Amino acid sequence: MSGVDLTVVWLTLKLASVVTLLLLVIATPVAWWLSQTQSKLKPAVSAIFAIPLVLPPTVLGFYLLLLLGPNGPAGQLSAGLGLGTLPFSFAGIAIACAVHSLPFVVQPLQNAFEAIGKRPLEVAATLRASPWDTFWHVVVPMARPGFFTAIVMGFCHSIGEFGVVLMIGGNIPGETRVLSVEIYNHVEAMEYSQAHWLAGGMVAFSFVALLAIYIINHRANRRGTL
Amino acid sequence: MAIVAKFRVEREGFTLDMALNLPATGITALYGASGSGKTTCLRAIAGLERLPNSFFQIGTEVWQDESNGIFVPPHQRQIGYVFQEASLFPHLDVAANLQFGQKRIAAAERQVSESHIIELLGLKPLLKRSPAALSGGERQRVAIARALLTSPQLLLMDEPLSALDRALKQEILPYLERLHQELAIPVIYVSHAADEVTRLADHLVLIDGGEVKAAGPIKQVLLDHQHAELFNDGASSVIEGQISGHLEHYASELRFGRFALRLSQQDHPVGQQLRCRVFASDVSVCLTQPHDTSISNIFPAKVSSVGDGRRPGEKLVTLQLDQQQHLLAQLSSHSVERLQIHPGHHVWAQVKSVAVL
């Protein structure tokens, strides 16, 4: 692998890590709210957070470009805060990736929270735990397999991100040129052996990550049947 | 100290409207069929359910007063709650489950010693185990201990034995009796099992269709003929006494007041407190003292009331043995008429059998 490719791998891992963190911070409260609410807004909110699942990345990328661009509301906000414009920057593709990967993180978390049921929360309350305390000491440990699935899904989905990154970030080496874009570049330039290194690596990585999810969920299910 | 509660809620096809005034001592049983509203009432006491237009006070502390917008959330109420299923935290071992509540209260508030509770409920060998490795009865014992370790002002138990089979029930009941004898924590115990209630409760609240039908000391409530049919397995009275000796022919003697009751042989030592239940259908009446009868428990009694029984042709007769002790007898209305049984008459009560609780 060339030095350029290593930069790309490093940038991709950095992007996936940042995006995963961002996703956990955003998706956890959303998933918790969806799992607990009896609000009439629940279907609408669920639909909004599932949209990235069905939209073509180009559509998502197009609107994000408008939103984050110098004339968009988010762009003006970031410029006003002195952060510069987001498109064609690492921060820009991180935000775009996070939006695109949201459903992959919200859904496993929501499922895990719903599987806990009401009872452990009530038990914790009768044992003097405040709702915040209960969340950290009962909900999070009991939803651990869900968190694991969410993290792996968010991370892997961000590593493989292509369309949205291309729409928002273009192709700037060391800043926004990530793995999937680099594979595309290699194939365009007929550099099949380099493309193989990266593409094969992604296949292997994805397999190992999914295998880990299935093993952990299988174990958790067996333990869960009391 | 007293507990004052008023709960009112209307739901589809069901109205719950209860006013309770309970002593904050001993075990109070809320007894009723499923769907009668007793669990809702318990959940409202815990604050797990917030019913509108409701009020709850224990001693001087008001936990809910909707007319003044007061509602103390459950985690700020000094209660212990034992659910129907043990509901232990699966990610924690037994010791950590026990400590969950205990470490959330200030050290100064801890009035219950951990080692005492662990000993009382026989949990020492289980501490390092995971909840998945426990039997149903063991889990429920851990859940009871976990609730007690928060040093609650009030322990709420929602049919804690109903998910257990008969053998496991028999395993846990003695532990509950020890709690009753050794800890001064008032308990509200929801149940629809007459045998549990008659064994454990000091006070009885009969609930039917979301309303309180009767409330008071258990012996007194059971004597009221109107309530006999609410108690699902038949009218009965409760005798509480002390084992006074073990007799020949595999029998034991239970002394209550100035009377003695002959029982089948009991394993308990002399001096042990014991409760028995005498079903009205096992009590018959003679006008003269019977000598040539196989029945050995015969007591002189005064008829204090005669009322209608559950079915037509049946009468329930309340017999007074002394100031404290009454028996219920279920007789046919034919016999009542034939023997001219009226309030104030002196008769002899024959007790055919006794259920030791």
Interface residues (C-beta under 8 A of the other chain):
Chain A: R119 P120 E122 V123 A124 A125 T126 L127 R128 A129 S130 P131 D133 H137 V138 P141 M142 R144 R223 G224 L226
Chain B: A46 G47 L48 P73 P74 H75 Q76 I79 G80 Y81 F83 E85 S87 F89 P90 H91 F100 G101 R104 I105 P131 A132 R146 A147 T150
